[in-house]
Structures are given as structure tokens and as C-alpha cells.
Amino acid sequence: MEIVLDPPRGAGPLRLGMTAAEARAALETLGVPSPAGRGELSLHLGSGLGLSVGFGVGATLDRVNAIEVWRPHERDVVRFRDVDVFGAPALEVVQRLRRHVAIAPNEDDDGFTARESYLALWRPFAADDDPDDAEGYFFQSALIARPGYDDTPAEAAARLAAGGEPGY
């Protein structure tokens, strides 16, 4: 299976802004989803591929505000444009993504985020010189959200003042 990341619209059959019922139906095209916690749905396939859907707060409580995809252990591919985000070493992925988006290292972890389109890639630690340490050498998850998803209060106010929409 191939899941295509399409920030800031969605991933695979899932779209940001879908209702909870629409998100459940979209996940059911791939397998059997289950509640993952308050305000979330998830799906785990035998290949290790996982998808999680988070819902907004307040007026957007029943709308998808984030989609996370976890690295499969076999055969499934997750792509953003021409880049297999889990199949190549993390630093190679970043280098190739820079042809398409402005992506920068996160300050608080070993991930990278393209904030304008909101694509975030995460790994628990960096092991860029050790391909045998898959958890640090490859990205382990990708998050798609609306731009502004992780804005600070000041950034959210500036986004609104500039005529943009707040992240959920």
C-alpha cells in the first residue's frame, strides 16, 4: 500500500476538516479503526503502518485537525511528492524535501517541521551515523496538520491579524 502525504490537505484517504464519521469511514477503507484516546481514532495494519486521527477543540471538536502516520516495518510506502519519508535515512529525506518545502530542525527534539504546509517528521533520537539503529536513523512518524497547528498564542494572534485562519 502507498499513503501519499498531501499537506495541508491530508494523508491517504483522510482529509483535514473531515467529521469524525467521515474519518472513521475513510479509515475503514484500509482496515478496522479503533478509538485511540479522547478525541482520536487509530488504525494499525499488520505491516506496522499506523494512522492516527486527532480532532479539534471547541467549535471544531468533531473535525479532523491532525493526521499522523507511523513508519511501517515492511512493504507499505509513505510519500510526500517523490520522497519516501520512511524508506530513506532521515537526513537524506530532509535534503530531498528541501526541494519542495522549507523544512527546519525542531528545537525540542530530533524531528523536522515544514511549518507553512505543516508537515512534521519525528524520530526519538538522532543516529545519523548508525543505519542499524532504525529508530534514530529513519523517521518514525509524519504529522499533517493545518498551518498554525502549533502556533504560540502570539503567533496565532499575528496569523489572525494578517487575515489567516488559526490552527485548530
Secondary structure by P-SEA (a helix, b strand, c coil): cbbbbccccccccccccccaaaaaaaaaacccccccccccccccccccbbbbbbbbcccccccccccccccccccccccccccccccccaaaaaaaaccccbbbbbcccccccccccbbbbbccccccccccccccccccbbbbbcccccccaaaaaaaaaacccccc
